[in-house]
Amino acid sequence: MESDPRFELMAPVNLSLVCFRLRRSGASEAELARLNAELLERVNAGGRVYLTHTALKGRYAIRMAIGQRTTTERHVREAWELLTTHAASL
């Protein structure tokens, strides 16, 4: 995620929780919140992964928890693929 300029980490990654958002140059916080809410809705609508959201310092962030004992790298890569595919269509 750190190598994709479309995304930004919103907090240090501790253990299994990653908080991030899609960014857009020149967008207001309200526009970014709407953009990321739409991204989250599209990803979750597919039923393959389920992500949540939070607010960090008043900014909308998507949360991905990677901690279930049967989660593998394949699952994380699948989630990333869904995120980047939907991000490209927004």
C-alpha positions in Angstrom: 0.0 0.0 0.0 2.8 2.4 0.8 4.1 2.1 -2.8 0.7 3.0 -4.4 0.4 6.8 -4.5 -3.4 6.6 -4.7 -3.5 5.4 -1.0 -2.2 6.8 2.2 -1.8 5.1 5.6 -3.7 7.0 8.2 -1.9 5.6 11.3 1.1 3.4 12.1 0.4 -0.2 11.4 0.4 -2.1 14.7 0.0 -5.9 14.5 -2.9 -6.6 12.2 -4.9 -3.4 11.8 -4.3 -1.2 8.8 -6.1 2.2 8.6 -5.9 3.9 5.2 -7.8 5.9 2.6 -7.8 6.6 -1.1 -6.5 10.1 -1.7 -7.3 12.6 -4.4 -5.3 15.7 -5.1 -7.2 18.8 -4.3 -10.2 17.0 -2.7 -11.7 18.4 0.5 -12.0 16.2 3.6 -15.8 15.9 2.8 -15.1 14.8 -0.7 -12.5 12.3 0.5 -14.9 10.9 3.0 -17.6 10.4 0.3 -15.0 8.9 -2.1 -13.7 6.4 0.6 -17.3 5.5 1.7 -18.1 4.7 -1.9 -14.9 2.6 -2.2 -15.7 0.7 1.0 -19.3 0.1 -0.1 -18.2 -1.3 -3.5 -15.6 -3.6 -1.9 -18.0 -4.9 0.7 -20.8 -5.4 -1.8 -18.9 -8.2 -3.5 -19.1 -10.3 -0.3 -15.5 -11.6 -0.7 -14.0 -9.3 2.0 -15.5 -7.1 4.6 -13.8 -3.9 5.7 -15.0 -1.3 8.2 -14.4 2.4 8.6 -13.5 4.8 11.4 -12.6 8.5 11.9 -9.0 9.3 12.8 -8.5 12.9 13.8 -11.8 13.7 12.1 -10.8 12.1 8.8 -12.6 9.1 7.3 -10.4 6.0 7.2 -11.0 2.5 6.0 -9.9 -0.3 8.4 -8.6 -3.7 7.4 -8.0 -6.2 10.2 -5.8 -9.0 9.2 -5.9 -11.3 12.2 -8.1 -14.3 11.8 -5.9 -17.4 12.3 -6.7 -18.9 8.9 -6.0 -15.8 6.9 -3.2 -16.3 4.4 -1.2 -14.0 2.1 -3.6 -15.0 -0.7 -6.5 -13.4 1.3 -4.6 -10.2 1.8 -3.6 -10.0 -1.9 -7.2 -10.6 -2.9 -8.4 -7.8 -0.6 -5.7 -5.5 -2.1 -6.8 -6.4 -5.7 -10.4 -5.6 -4.9 -9.4 -2.2 -3.4 -7.2 -1.2 -6.3 -9.7 -2.4 -8.9 -12.5 -0.4 -7.3 -10.3 2.6 -6.7 -9.5 2.7 -10.4 -13.2 3.0 -11.2 -13.9 5.9 -8.9 
